[in-house]
Amino acid sequence: MTATESLAVRALPLRAGPHGAATRWVGGAQFCAQQISSGLVRVGANGEIDLRNAAALSEYSCRQLRSSPRVILDLSEVGFFGTPGLTVFDELDEVSRQSSARWALVCGRPVERLLRVADPEQRIPKHFSLESAMRSLSHAA
């Protein structure tokens, strides 16, 4: 993580909606994309991720991954994470394979609880802080 990225992390609110961020509301959740540095985008979400909006989160996140070599999907503010949300991770994996991009997940308690059951092999690159996710993406693939 560069010094510039470190300063950017401190300035980023966990809630979406600052000036210059692309924000989208879909079925009980809000998505926001923020440029952290050149080649690194944070996609934040808050609210509930379920059948109503998992496909929209997937499309929103994958669009960011197609245009940036590194994306952090920050779900630390999500209050509920249902099984339809697991498709988001599969889609991000597919896009990253196609484009040689990389992504990491920042998860809160609801996401982590589901992943304990749904991802026992721990194949999903999860972190518990934005800084940790940024460090993981700063290392060579």
DSSP file (Angstrom, degrees, kcal/mol; ACC not computed):
  #  RESIDUE AA STRUCTURE BP1 BP2  ACC     N-H-->O    O-->H-N    N-H-->O    O-->H-N    TCO  KAPPA ALPHA  PHI   PSI    X-CA   Y-CA   Z-CA
    1    1 A M              0   0    0      0, 0.0     2,-0.1     0, 0.0   134,-0.1   0.000 360.0 360.0 360.0 130.5    0.0    0.0    0.0
    2    2 A T     >  -     0   0    0      1,-0.1     4,-2.4     4,-0.0     5,-0.1  -0.370 360.0-110.1 -81.7 165.8    1.4    3.3   -1.0
    3    3 A A  H  > S+     0   0    0      1,-0.2     4,-2.2     2,-0.2     5,-0.2   0.881 120.6  53.2 -61.8 -38.0    1.3    6.4    1.3
    4    4 A T  H  > S+     0   0    0      2,-0.2     4,-2.2     1,-0.2    -1,-0.2   0.925 109.6  47.4 -63.5 -44.6   -1.2    8.0   -1.1
    5    5 A E  H  > S+     0   0    0      1,-0.2     4,-2.2     2,-0.2    -2,-0.2   0.897 109.7  53.9 -63.9 -39.4   -3.5    4.9   -0.8
    6    6 A S  H  X S+     0   0    0     -4,-2.4     4,-1.5     1,-0.2    -1,-0.2   0.915 110.0  46.6 -61.2 -43.7   -3.1    4.9    3.0
    7    7 A L  H  X S+     0   0    0     -4,-2.2     4,-1.2     1,-0.2    -1,-0.2   0.878 110.3  54.1 -64.7 -37.5   -4.2    8.6    3.2
    8    8 A A  H  X S+     0   0    0     -4,-2.2     4,-1.0     1,-0.2    -2,-0.2   0.875 103.9  55.7 -65.2 -37.0   -7.1    7.8    0.9
    9    9 A V  H >< S+     0   0    0     -4,-2.2     3,-0.8     1,-0.2    -1,-0.2   0.920 105.8  50.6 -62.1 -43.6   -8.3    5.0    3.1
   10   10 A R  H 3< S+     0   0    0     -4,-1.5    -1,-0.2     1,-0.2    -2,-0.2   0.812 111.0  50.2 -64.3 -28.6   -8.5    7.3    6.1
   11   11 A A  H 3< S+     0   0    0     -4,-1.2    -1,-0.2    -3,-0.1    -2,-0.2   0.632  89.0  98.5 -85.3 -13.3  -10.6    9.7    4.1
   12   12 A L    <<  -     0   0    0     -4,-1.0     2,-0.2    -3,-0.8    24,-0.0  -0.625  66.6-142.2 -81.6 123.4  -13.1    7.2    2.8
   13   13 A P        -     0   0    0      0, 0.0     4,-0.1     0, 0.0    -2,-0.1  -0.578  10.5-137.0 -74.9 146.3  -16.4    7.0    4.7
   14   14 A L  S    S+     0   0    0     -2,-0.2     2,-0.3     2,-0.1    63,-0.2   0.792  88.3  76.6 -74.0 -26.5  -17.7    3.5    5.1
   15   15 A R  S    S-     0   0    0      1,-0.1     2,-0.1    29,-0.0    31,-0.0  -0.645  89.4-119.3 -81.9 142.1  -21.2    4.7    4.2
   16   16 A A  S    S+     0   0    0     -2,-0.3    -1,-0.1     1,-0.2    -2,-0.1  -0.328  75.9  71.7 -77.0 160.3  -21.7    5.4    0.5
   17   17 A G        +     0   0    0      1,-0.2    -1,-0.2    -4,-0.1     3,-0.1   0.532  48.0 145.4 118.8   8.3  -22.6    8.7   -1.0
   18   18 A P    >   -     0   0    0      0, 0.0     3,-1.8     0, 0.0    -1,-0.2  -0.296  63.9 -78.4 -70.4 163.3  -19.7   11.2   -0.9
   19   19 A H  T 3  S+     0   0    0      1,-0.3     3,-0.1     3,-0.0    -2,-0.0  -0.328 119.0  24.4 -58.3 138.7  -19.3   13.7   -3.8
   20   20 A G  T 3  S+     0   0    0      1,-0.3     2,-0.4    -3,-0.1    -1,-0.3   0.377  94.1 117.8  87.7  -4.7  -17.7   12.1   -6.8
   21   21 A A    <   -     0   0    0     -3,-1.8     2,-0.8    13,-0.1    -1,-0.3  -0.792  67.3-126.4 -97.8 139.6  -18.9    8.6   -6.0
   22   22 A A  E     -A   33   0A   0     11,-1.2    11,-1.6    -2,-0.4     2,-0.4  -0.747  36.2-171.3 -83.9 109.1  -21.2    6.7   -8.3
   23   23 A T  E     -A   32   0A   0     -2,-0.8     2,-0.4     9,-0.2     9,-0.2  -0.824  10.5-177.6-109.9 142.3  -24.1    5.6   -6.0
   24   24 A R  E     -A   31   0A   0      7,-2.8     7,-3.3    -2,-0.4     2,-0.5  -0.995  13.8-152.7-140.8 131.3  -26.9    3.2   -6.8
   25   25 A W  E     +A   30   0A   0     -2,-0.4     2,-0.3     5,-0.2     5,-0.2  -0.892  21.5 168.9-101.0 130.2  -29.9    2.1   -4.7
   26   26 A V  E >   -A   29   0A   0      3,-2.9     3,-1.3    -2,-0.5    31,-0.1  -0.926  60.5 -37.5-145.0 118.9  -31.4   -1.3   -5.5
   27   27 A G  T 3  S-     0   0    0     -2,-0.3    23,-0.2     1,-0.3    25,-0.1   0.793 126.1 -28.5  41.3  56.5  -34.0   -3.2   -3.4
   28   28 A G  T 3  S+     0   0    0      1,-0.2    20,-2.0    24,-0.1     2,-0.3   0.547 122.3  87.3  89.0   7.1  -32.9   -2.4    0.1
   29   29 A A  E <   -AB  26  47A   0     -3,-1.3    -3,-2.9    18,-0.3     2,-0.4  -0.975  59.1-147.1-138.5 153.4  -29.2   -1.9   -0.6
   30   30 A Q  E     -AB  25  46A   0     16,-2.6    16,-1.8    -2,-0.3     2,-0.4  -0.975  12.8-163.4-120.1 133.9  -27.0    1.0   -1.7
   31   31 A F  E     -AB  24  45A   0     -7,-3.3    -7,-2.8    -2,-0.4     2,-0.3  -0.910   8.3-179.1-116.2 144.7  -23.8    0.5   -3.8
   32   32 A C  E     -AB  23  44A   0     12,-2.3    12,-3.2    -2,-0.4     2,-0.5  -0.991  14.4-154.2-146.0 133.5  -21.1    3.0   -4.2
   33   33 A A  E     -AB  22  43A   0    -11,-1.6   -11,-1.2    -2,-0.3     2,-0.4  -0.932  16.3-178.3-109.4 131.7  -17.8    3.0   -6.3
   34   34 A Q  E     - B   0  42A   0      8,-2.6     8,-3.1    -2,-0.5     2,-0.6  -0.995  26.5-131.0-132.4 130.1  -14.9    5.1   -5.1
   35   35 A Q  E     + B   0  41A   0     -2,-0.4     6,-0.2     6,-0.2     3,-0.1  -0.696  24.6 177.8 -77.2 117.0  -11.5    5.5   -6.8
   36   36 A I  E     -     0   0A   0      4,-2.3     2,-0.3    -2,-0.6    -1,-0.2   0.872  66.1 -30.9 -86.0 -43.7   -8.9    4.9   -4.1
   37   37 A S  E >  S- B   0  40A   0      3,-1.6     3,-2.1   -29,-0.0    -1,-0.4  -0.922  91.9 -51.2-158.2 179.2   -5.9    5.3   -6.4
   38   38 A S  T 3  S+     0   0    0     -2,-0.3     3,-0.1     1,-0.3    30,-0.0  -0.483 129.6   7.8 -61.8 121.0   -5.0    4.7  -10.0
   39   39 A G  T 3  S+     0   0    0     -2,-0.3    31,-0.6     1,-0.1     2,-0.4   0.588 112.4  94.9  83.8  10.1   -5.9    1.1  -10.7
   40   40 A L  E <   +Bc  37  70A   0     -3,-2.1    -4,-2.3    29,-0.1    -3,-1.6  -0.957  46.1 177.4-139.9 120.3   -7.8    0.5   -7.4
   41   41 A V  E     -Bc  35  71A   0     29,-2.1    31,-2.8    -2,-0.4     2,-0.5  -0.955  18.0-148.1-122.2 138.5  -11.5    0.9   -6.8
   42   42 A R  E     -Bc  34  72A   0     -8,-3.1    -8,-2.6    -2,-0.4     2,-0.7  -0.931   7.8-162.9-103.3 123.6  -13.6    0.3   -3.7
   43   43 A V  E     -Bc  33  73A   0     29,-3.4    31,-3.3    -2,-0.5     2,-0.3  -0.939  15.9-169.7-103.4 113.6  -17.1   -0.9   -4.2
   44   44 A G  E     -Bc  32  74A   0    -12,-3.2   -12,-2.3    -2,-0.7     2,-0.3  -0.754   7.5-175.7-103.5 150.9  -19.0   -0.4   -1.0
   45   45 A A  E     +B   31   0A   0     29,-1.7    32,-0.6    -2,-0.3     2,-0.3  -0.995   4.4 177.7-141.1 145.8  -22.5   -1.7   -0.1
   46   46 A N  E     +Bc  30  77A   0    -16,-1.8   -16,-2.6    -2,-0.3     2,-0.4  -0.966  48.1  41.8-142.2 163.3  -24.8   -1.3    2.8
   47   47 A G  E    S-Bc  29  78A   0     30,-1.0    32,-2.9    -2,-0.3    33,-1.1  -0.862 102.5 -28.0 104.4-142.8  -28.2   -2.5    3.6
   48   48 A E  E     - c   0  80A   0    -20,-2.0     2,-0.6    -2,-0.4    33,-0.2  -0.954  46.8-154.4-119.2 130.1  -29.4   -6.0    2.8
   49   49 A I  E     + c   0  81A   0     31,-2.8    33,-3.0    -2,-0.4    36,-0.3  -0.912  43.1 124.3-103.6 117.9  -28.0   -8.2    0.1
   50   50 A D  S >> S-     0   0    0     -2,-0.6     4,-2.2    31,-0.2     3,-1.3  -0.728  76.2 -54.8-151.5-163.4  -30.6  -10.8   -1.0
   51   51 A L  T 34 S+     0   0    0      1,-0.3     4,-0.3    -2,-0.2    -2,-0.0   0.791 125.1  61.9 -59.3 -29.8  -32.6  -12.1   -4.0
   52   52 A R  T 34 S+     0   0    0      1,-0.2    -1,-0.3   -25,-0.1   -25,-0.1   0.782 124.2  10.1 -67.9 -27.3  -33.9   -8.6   -4.8
   53   53 A N  T <> S+     0   0    0     -3,-1.3     4,-2.4   -26,-0.1     5,-0.2   0.424  92.4 100.1-138.8   1.5  -30.5   -7.1   -5.4
   54   54 A A  H  X S+     0   0    0     -4,-2.2     4,-2.3     1,-0.2     5,-0.1   0.907  90.0  49.4 -60.6 -41.6  -27.7   -9.7   -5.6
   55   55 A A  H  > S+     0   0    0     -4,-0.3     4,-2.5     1,-0.2    -1,-0.2   0.889 110.8  50.4 -65.1 -37.8  -27.7   -9.7   -9.4
   56   56 A A  H  > S+     0   0    0      2,-0.2     4,-2.6     1,-0.2    -2,-0.2   0.903 110.6  49.0 -67.0 -40.3  -27.5   -5.9   -9.4
   57   57 A L  H  X S+     0   0    0     -4,-2.4     4,-2.7     2,-0.2     5,-0.3   0.899 111.4  50.7 -64.3 -39.5  -24.5   -5.9   -7.0
   58   58 A S  H  X S+     0   0    0     -4,-2.3     4,-2.8    -5,-0.2     5,-0.2   0.941 112.7  44.9 -62.1 -48.1  -22.9   -8.5   -9.2
   59   59 A E  H  X S+     0   0    0     -4,-2.5     4,-2.1     2,-0.2    -2,-0.2   0.915 115.0  48.6 -62.5 -43.9  -23.3   -6.4  -12.3
   60   60 A Y  H  X S+     0   0    0     -4,-2.6     4,-1.4     2,-0.2    -2,-0.2   0.924 115.4  43.5 -63.2 -46.5  -22.2   -3.2  -10.5
   61   61 A S  H  X S+     0   0    0     -4,-2.7     4,-2.1     1,-0.2    -2,-0.2   0.909 113.5  50.2 -67.5 -43.6  -19.1   -4.9   -9.0
   62   62 A C  H  X S+     0   0    0     -4,-2.8     4,-2.1    -5,-0.3    -1,-0.2   0.865 105.7  56.7 -66.2 -35.1  -18.1   -6.7  -12.2
   63   63 A R  H  X S+     0   0    0     -4,-2.1     4,-0.9    -5,-0.2    -1,-0.2   0.906 109.0  47.2 -60.6 -40.6  -18.4   -3.5  -14.2
   64   64 A Q  H >X S+     0   0    0     -4,-1.4     4,-0.9     1,-0.2     3,-0.6   0.901 110.7  51.6 -66.2 -40.5  -15.9   -1.9  -11.9
   65   65 A L  H 3< S+     0   0    0     -4,-2.1     3,-0.2     1,-0.2    -2,-0.2   0.816 104.9  56.7 -68.6 -29.9  -13.6   -4.9  -12.2
   66   66 A R  H 3< S+     0   0    0     -4,-2.1    -1,-0.2     1,-0.2    -2,-0.2   0.771 114.9  38.0 -69.8 -24.5  -13.7   -4.8  -16.0
   67   67 A S  H << S+     0   0    0     -4,-0.9    -2,-0.2    -3,-0.6    -1,-0.2   0.459 117.8  48.6-107.4  -1.6  -12.4   -1.2  -15.9
   68   68 A S     <  -     0   0    0     -4,-0.9    -1,-0.1    -3,-0.2    34,-0.1  -1.000  69.7-139.3-137.6 138.9   -9.9   -1.4  -13.0
   69   69 A P  S    S+     0   0    0      0, 0.0    33,-2.8     0, 0.0     2,-0.4   0.708  93.1  36.9 -71.0 -17.5   -7.2   -4.0  -12.4
   70   70 A R  E     +cd  40 102A   0    -31,-0.6   -29,-2.1    31,-0.2     2,-0.4  -0.994  65.9 177.4-139.3 131.3   -7.9   -4.1   -8.7
   71   71 A V  E     -cd  41 103A   0     31,-2.0    33,-1.9    -2,-0.4     2,-0.6  -0.996  15.6-155.9-133.8 136.6  -11.3   -3.9   -6.9
   72   72 A I  E     -cd  42 104A   0    -31,-2.8   -29,-3.4    -2,-0.4     2,-0.9  -0.961  10.0-153.1-108.7 121.6  -12.1   -4.2   -3.2
   73   73 A L  E     -cd  43 105A   0     31,-3.0    33,-2.8    -2,-0.6     2,-0.9  -0.848  13.9-161.5 -93.8 106.7  -15.7   -5.3   -2.5
   74   74 A D  E     +cd  44 106A   0    -31,-3.3   -29,-1.7    -2,-0.9     3,-0.3  -0.792  27.3 157.7 -98.3 102.7  -16.4   -3.8    0.9
   75   75 A L  E >   + d   0 107A   0     31,-3.2     3,-1.4    -2,-0.9    33,-0.7   0.056  38.2 114.2-108.2  21.8  -19.4   -5.5    2.5
   76   76 A S  E 3  S+     0   0A   0      1,-0.3    33,-0.2    31,-0.2    -1,-0.2   0.723  77.7  49.3 -67.7 -20.6  -18.5   -4.5    6.0
   77   77 A E  E 3  S+c   46   0A   0    -32,-0.6   -30,-1.0    -3,-0.3     2,-0.3   0.341  81.2 119.0 -99.6   5.4  -21.6   -2.3    6.3
   78   78 A V  E <   -c   47   0A   0     -3,-1.4    33,-0.2   -32,-0.2   -30,-0.2  -0.578  46.2-165.0 -75.1 129.5  -24.0   -5.0    5.1
   79   79 A G  E    S+     0   0A   0    -32,-2.9     2,-0.3    -2,-0.3   -31,-0.2   0.734  75.6  19.9 -86.8 -24.5  -26.7   -5.8    7.7
   80   80 A F  E     -c   48   0A   0    -33,-1.1   -31,-2.8     2,-0.0     2,-0.4  -0.993  60.5-171.7-145.3 139.4  -27.9   -9.0    6.0
   81   81 A F  E     -c   49   0A   0     -2,-0.3   -31,-0.2   -33,-0.2     2,-0.1  -0.898  13.6-167.0-136.4 105.2  -26.2  -11.2    3.4
   82   82 A G    >   -     0   0    0    -33,-3.0     3,-2.0    -2,-0.4     4,-0.3  -0.392  38.5 -97.4 -88.9 167.6  -28.3  -14.0    1.9
   83   83 A T  G >  S+     0   0    0      1,-0.3     3,-1.8     2,-0.2     4,-0.4   0.777 117.1  68.7 -57.4 -30.5  -27.2  -17.0   -0.2
   84   84 A P  G >  S+     0   0    0      0, 0.0     3,-1.2     0, 0.0     4,-0.3   0.803  89.7  67.2 -59.6 -23.2  -28.1  -15.2   -3.5
   85   85 A G  G X> S+     0   0    0     -3,-2.0     3,-1.4   -36,-0.3     4,-0.6   0.719  81.1  75.6 -67.3 -20.5  -25.2  -12.9   -2.7
   86   86 A L  H X> S+     0   0    0     -3,-1.8     4,-1.3    -4,-0.3     3,-0.6   0.795  82.9  67.5 -62.2 -26.9  -22.7  -15.8   -3.1
   87   87 A T  H <> S+     0   0    0     -3,-1.2     4,-2.4    -4,-0.4    -1,-0.3   0.788  88.4  66.9 -64.3 -25.5  -23.2  -15.5   -6.9
   88   88 A V  H <> S+     0   0    0     -3,-1.4     4,-2.4    -4,-0.3    -1,-0.2   0.917 100.6  48.3 -59.3 -43.3  -21.4  -12.1   -6.7
   89   89 A F  H <X S+     0   0    0     -4,-0.6     4,-2.2    -3,-0.6    -1,-0.2   0.892 110.3  50.7 -67.2 -40.1  -18.2  -13.8   -5.7
   90   90 A D  H  X S+     0   0    0     -4,-1.3     4,-2.1     2,-0.2    -1,-0.2   0.911 111.6  48.3 -63.0 -41.9  -18.5  -16.4   -8.5
   91   91 A E  H  X S+     0   0    0     -4,-2.4     4,-2.6     2,-0.2     5,-0.2   0.911 110.6  50.3 -65.7 -42.3  -19.0  -13.6  -11.1
   92   92 A L  H  X S+     0   0    0     -4,-2.4     4,-2.4     1,-0.2    -1,-0.2   0.895 109.6  52.0 -62.7 -38.9  -16.1  -11.6   -9.8
   93   93 A D  H  X S+     0   0    0     -4,-2.2     4,-2.0     2,-0.2    -1,-0.2   0.919 110.5  48.3 -61.1 -43.2  -13.9  -14.7  -10.0
   94   94 A E  H  X S+     0   0    0     -4,-2.1     4,-2.1     2,-0.2    -2,-0.2   0.930 112.9  46.7 -64.6 -46.4  -15.0  -15.2  -13.6
   95   95 A V  H  X S+     0   0    0     -4,-2.6     4,-2.1     1,-0.2     6,-0.4   0.897 110.9  52.8 -63.5 -39.8  -14.4  -11.6  -14.6
   96   96 A S  H  X>S+     0   0    0     -4,-2.4     4,-1.3    -5,-0.2     5,-0.6   0.872 108.9  49.6 -66.5 -35.2  -11.0  -11.6  -12.9
   97   97 A R  H  <5S+     0   0    0     -4,-2.0    -1,-0.2     1,-0.2    -2,-0.2   0.909 113.5  46.6 -66.3 -40.8   -9.9  -14.7  -14.8
   98   98 A Q  H  <5S+     0   0    0     -4,-2.1    -2,-0.2     1,-0.2    -1,-0.2   0.830 125.1  29.2 -70.2 -32.8  -11.0  -13.2  -18.1
   99   99 A S  H  <5S-     0   0    0     -4,-2.1    -1,-0.2    -5,-0.2    -2,-0.2   0.408  99.3-120.9-112.5   1.5   -9.3   -9.8  -17.6
  100  100 A S  T  <5 +     0   0    0     -4,-1.3    -3,-0.2     1,-0.2     2,-0.1   0.742  68.0 138.6  60.1  24.3   -6.3  -10.7  -15.3
  101  101 A A      < -     0   0    0     -5,-0.6     2,-0.3    -6,-0.4    -1,-0.2  -0.459  43.3-139.6 -89.0 168.9   -7.8   -8.3  -12.7
  102  102 A R  E     -d   70   0A   0    -33,-2.8   -31,-2.0    -2,-0.1     2,-0.3  -0.953  15.8-173.0-131.9 152.5   -7.8   -9.1   -9.0
  103  103 A W  E     -d   71   0A   0     -2,-0.3     2,-0.3   -33,-0.2   -31,-0.2  -0.960   5.5-164.5-140.8 159.3  -10.3   -8.5   -6.3
  104  104 A A  E     -d   72   0A   0    -33,-1.9   -31,-3.0    -2,-0.3     2,-0.4  -0.970  16.1-131.6-141.6 156.1  -10.6   -8.8   -2.5
  105  105 A L  E     -de  73 126A   0     20,-3.1    22,-2.4    -2,-0.3     2,-0.6  -0.915   6.2-161.5-114.2 132.4  -13.5   -8.9   -0.1
  106  106 A V  E     -de  74 127A   0    -33,-2.8   -31,-3.2    -2,-0.4     2,-0.4  -0.967  27.3-170.5-105.6 117.8  -13.9   -6.9    3.1
  107  107 A C  E     -d   75   0A   0     20,-2.7   -31,-0.2    -2,-0.6     2,-0.1  -0.850  16.6-157.8-117.1 148.6  -16.6   -8.7    5.1
  108  108 A G     >  -     0   0    0    -33,-0.7     4,-2.6    -2,-0.4     5,-0.2  -0.340  51.0 -72.7-100.4-170.6  -18.6   -7.9    8.2
  109  109 A R  H  > S+     0   0    0    -33,-0.2     4,-2.6     1,-0.2     5,-0.2   0.887 127.2  51.3 -58.1 -47.1  -20.3  -10.4   10.5
  110  110 A P  H  > S+     0   0    0      0, 0.0     4,-1.5     0, 0.0    -1,-0.2   0.909 115.7  42.2 -60.5 -40.6  -23.3  -11.3    8.2
  111  111 A V  H  > S+     0   0    0    -36,-0.3     4,-2.5   -33,-0.2    -2,-0.2   0.928 114.4  50.8 -69.8 -44.9  -21.0  -12.1    5.3
  112  112 A E  H  X S+     0   0    0     -4,-2.6     4,-1.8     1,-0.2    -1,-0.2   0.885 107.5  53.9 -61.9 -39.6  -18.4  -13.9    7.4
  113  113 A R  H  X S+     0   0    0     -4,-2.6     4,-0.8    -5,-0.2    -1,-0.2   0.920 111.5  44.5 -61.6 -44.6  -21.1  -16.1    9.0
  114  114 A L  H >X S+     0   0    0     -4,-1.5     4,-3.0    -5,-0.2     3,-0.8   0.904 111.1  53.7 -67.6 -40.1  -22.4  -17.3    5.6
  115  115 A L  H 3X S+     0   0    0     -4,-2.5     4,-2.4     1,-0.2     7,-0.2   0.811  96.5  66.4 -66.8 -28.8  -18.9  -17.9    4.3
  116  116 A R  H 3< S+     0   0    0     -4,-1.8    -1,-0.2    -5,-0.2    -2,-0.2   0.881 116.5  28.1 -56.6 -36.1  -18.0  -20.1    7.2
  117  117 A V  H << S+     0   0    0     -4,-0.8    -2,-0.2    -3,-0.8    -1,-0.2   0.873 127.3  41.9 -90.3 -45.0  -20.6  -22.6    5.9
  118  118 A A  H  < S+     0   0    0     -4,-3.0    -3,-0.2     1,-0.2    -2,-0.2   0.667 122.5  35.6 -83.0 -17.6  -20.6  -21.8    2.2
  119  119 A D    ><  +     0   0    0     -4,-2.4     3,-1.8    -5,-0.3    -1,-0.2  -0.450  61.4 154.0-134.1  60.6  -16.8  -21.5    1.7
  120  120 A P  T 3  S+     0   0    0      0, 0.0    -1,-0.1     0, 0.0    -2,-0.1   0.770  77.1  56.7 -64.2 -23.8  -15.1  -24.0    4.0
  121  121 A E  T 3  S-     0   0    0     -3,-0.1    -2,-0.0     1,-0.0    -3,-0.0   0.538 105.0-133.0 -81.3  -5.7  -12.0  -24.2    1.7
  122  122 A Q    <   +     0   0    0     -3,-1.8     4,-0.1    -7,-0.2    -3,-0.0   0.904  53.2 150.0  54.6  48.1  -11.7  -20.4    2.1
  123  123 A R        +     0   0    0      2,-0.1    -1,-0.1     0, 0.0    -4,-0.0   0.689  46.0  89.0 -80.6 -19.5  -11.2  -19.8   -1.7
  124  124 A I  S    S-     0   0    0     -5,-0.2     2,-2.0    -9,-0.1   -20,-0.1  -0.686  86.8-124.1 -82.3 127.6  -12.8  -16.3   -1.4
  125  125 A P        +     0   0    0      0, 0.0   -20,-3.1     0, 0.0     2,-0.3  -0.466  45.8 174.9 -73.9  81.5  -10.2  -13.7   -0.7
  126  126 A K  E     +e  105   0A   0     -2,-2.0     2,-0.3   -22,-0.2   -20,-0.2  -0.650  13.0 176.6 -99.2 148.4  -11.8  -12.2    2.5
  127  127 A H  E     -e  106   0A   0    -22,-2.4   -20,-2.7    -2,-0.3     3,-0.1  -0.907  29.9-140.1-138.6 163.2  -10.4   -9.6    4.8
  128  128 A F  S    S+     0   0    0     -2,-0.3     2,-0.3   -22,-0.2   -22,-0.1   0.325  85.4  40.0-111.7   5.9  -11.8   -7.8    7.9
  129  129 A S  S  > S-     0   0    0      1,-0.1     4,-1.9   -21,-0.0     5,-0.1  -0.991  74.3-126.1-148.7 153.5  -10.4   -4.4    7.1
  130  130 A L  H  > S+     0   0    0     -2,-0.3     4,-2.5     1,-0.2     5,-0.2   0.879 112.0  56.0 -63.3 -39.0  -10.0   -2.2    4.1
  131  131 A E  H  > S+     0   0    0      1,-0.2     4,-2.3     2,-0.2    -1,-0.2   0.900 106.3  49.9 -62.2 -41.5   -6.3   -1.8    4.8
  132  132 A S  H  > S+     0   0    0      2,-0.2     4,-2.2     1,-0.2    -1,-0.2   0.910 111.1  49.2 -63.8 -43.1   -5.8   -5.6    4.8
  133  133 A A  H  X S+     0   0    0     -4,-1.9     4,-1.7     1,-0.2    -2,-0.2   0.907 110.5  50.8 -63.3 -41.7   -7.6   -5.9    1.5
  134  134 A M  H  X S+     0   0    0     -4,-2.5     4,-1.2     1,-0.2    -2,-0.2   0.911 109.0  51.0 -62.7 -42.5   -5.5   -3.1    0.0
  135  135 A R  H  X S+     0   0    0     -4,-2.3     4,-0.8     1,-0.2     3,-0.5   0.914 108.2  52.7 -61.3 -41.7   -2.3   -4.7    1.2
  136  136 A S  H  < S+     0   0    0     -4,-2.2     3,-0.4     1,-0.2    -1,-0.2   0.860 111.3  46.1 -64.2 -34.5   -3.3   -8.1   -0.4
  137  137 A L  H  < S+     0   0    0     -4,-1.7    -1,-0.2     1,-0.2    -2,-0.2   0.651 103.2  63.9 -82.3 -15.1   -3.9   -6.5   -3.7
  138  138 A S  H  < S+     0   0    0     -4,-1.2    -1,-0.2    -3,-0.5     2,-0.2   0.698  87.5  86.6 -81.1 -17.7   -0.7   -4.5   -3.6
  139  139 A H  S  < S-     0   0    0     -4,-0.8     0, 0.0    -3,-0.4     0, 0.0  -0.537  95.5 -93.8 -79.5 149.0    1.3   -7.7   -3.7
  140  140 A A              0   0    0     -2,-0.2    -1,-0.1     1,-0.1    -2,-0.1  -0.301 360.0 360.0 -61.4 143.8    2.2   -9.2   -7.1
  141  141 A A              0   0    0     -4,-0.1    -1,-0.1    -3,-0.1    -2,-0.0   0.465 360.0 360.0 -72.9 360.0   -0.3  -11.9   -8.3
